[in-house]
Amino acid sequence: MTLDEQLATLATLGLTLEPGITTDDLRHSFDAASYEERPFDLILFMFGVEVEREPWGRPFCSRVWNFDTECVEGDGAYVEIAKRLCVVAGRPDAFTELRDHVDIEAGEAWIEYAVDGKTRRWDIEVNDDWADGVVVAYMMGDLERDGRMFRSKDNGQAMILFYLDDAQAARLSELAKEPLTKVTNPE
């Protein structure tokens, strides 16, 4: 399947390149043959990262995120995770009053935010620079609506996150030849 055919297929699931991003940006990182060797494998990874050339900081697809869970360095880390989850869910302003505190050496961390008229505060288990999966799942649960939920595709120490309904998830699993995992809220 060609790169263009893969892009067209993903678009039927609501996963598209951001405005101003082109196949040239994808081919800057890997040639077309690399995308075609294992259809949907490489492109799903690339959809979750940023364009690897100037101007910097441009995601290929804001609705996909390659979340490297070894990302906590201090204050602000969980705020950034929360913001990115909101974008993936298509609700960039869902969390307000976001603030966190992370002191790895002291083993203390928490995040606070408001969502849907409720204030949330989660104490975070500190494990060096690894994100607390339980708290991340709580935040995901606060964003899920209308039968759509966070799903992941394994990527080693990272996970490629999507926000899909059951039908979209089943189709993407079929295309990727790998089942997506539901990211469940432990509540």
Disulfide bonds with the S-S distance in Angstrom:
none
